[in-house]
Each structure stands twice: as structure tokens, then as C-alpha cells.
Amino acid sequence: MLRAFKPVAAPDARVLVLGCMPGVKSLEMGQYYAHPHNAFWPICEKLFAASPQLPYKMRCDRLIAAGIALWDVLHSCRRKGSLDSNIEPDSMQPNDFAAFFRKHRKIRAIFFNGTTPQKIFTKQILPTLNSQAAALPMTRLISTSPACAAWNFEQKLENWRQILMILKSDEISNP
């Protein structure tokens, strides 16, 4: 059984970015998005100065400083390899989002890193949330996975800029 990481988040996080379950390389290294061909950290470099060349803790600190929380929809599952499509459906155990939202009350939007986390969240987690958390804006972004090769880096980056719009609009309405 694979087990996910704890969230990278501060209590004042404003945006939640959700993956599905860390891949093999990430689990080996104990770091979110550790596969060298995953575009997550290069995108975060452009958006939040969280360069892949920085130590992992410093990258996470930069996300936290920007108001980003990072987590996965699943707490545990069985899966061969790293592909979300290989997750055994009957093995999926979601993370405790009710507790997460109680602790992170300033979350203003949820972004999904690809289709699978959005599908799992919508089916298994959304019905269990209180009305305030369930009403948060939710957006599926293009997956940063190297398996999502139909989109190039620039297209992925442009799509992920939506996070900045939420953060900036939140700053304007809550100076």
C-alpha cells in the first residue's frame, strides 16, 4: 500500500493544489514532484521563484510564502508504477479534507494537477465536505506529469498562471 505525504501548507494558505498520489520517484525521495521530467517545479520557478535547483525545503517554503498549499487527494492506494491510471480503484483511501479545511480556513480556490485528482475529489471527497468548502471554486489544470506530452511546457505554464489570478484577486479584496 502506497502512502501519501503530509500537506505542504501554512494555516493562512489561500490556494490548494492537489495531485493524486506521489509517483515512484517522489516516494523514493520523500518529495512532491521529484521526477526530473515533471514540469511542476519548473512551473513553480516561473510563478513563485521556487526553482528546482533550490533545496526541497526552500522550494516548499516559497510556495507557502506565496499562499500555496500542496497535497494529494489520496492518503493511500495500491498502484503499479507512477501513472494515476494504474491506481486500483478499490484501494483508494482519500485524505481527511474536512480536517484540512478546518485548519486552513483561508483557502479560496482548489486547483487540480490533472484530471484524475479532480475526478477522485469530485466523486469521493466533495460529497463529504461542509457547504463552505464544497462551494470553493475548483479548476482542473493541465497535468505537469511527463506522461501528459500533448502539451508543451509553455502551454502548461500559461494554464497554471490561473493560480496567480486567484492570489492577486485575493490580495486586492483583502489588503
C-alpha positions, 0 to 999 in steps of 0.5 A: 500500500502506497502512502501519501505525504503530509500537506505542504501548507501554512494555516493562512494558505489561500490556494490548494493544489492537489495531485493524486498520489506521489509517483515512484520517484517522489516516494523514493525521495520523500518529495512532491514532484521529484521526477526530473521530467515533471514540469511542476517545479519548473512551473513553480520557478516561473510563478513563485521563484521556487526553482528546482535547483533550490533545496526541497525545503526552500522550494516548499517554503516559497510556495507557502510564502506565496499562499500555496498549499500542496497535497494529494487527494489520496492518503493511500492506494495500491498502484503499479508504477507512477501513472494515476491510471494504474491506481486500483480503484478499490484501494483508494483511501482519500485524505481527511479534507474536512480536517484540512479545511478546518485548519486552513480556513483561508483557502479560496480556490482548489486547483487540480494537477490533472484530471484524475485528482479532480475526478477522485475529489469530485466523486469521493471527497466533495460529497463529504465536505461542509457547504463552505468548502464544497462551494470553493471554486475548483479548476482542473489544470493541465497535468505537469506529469511527463506522461501528459506530452500533448502539451508543451511546457509553455502551454502548461505554464500559461494554464497554471498562471490561473493560480496567480489570478486567484492570489492577486484577486485575493490580495486586492479584496483583502489588503 
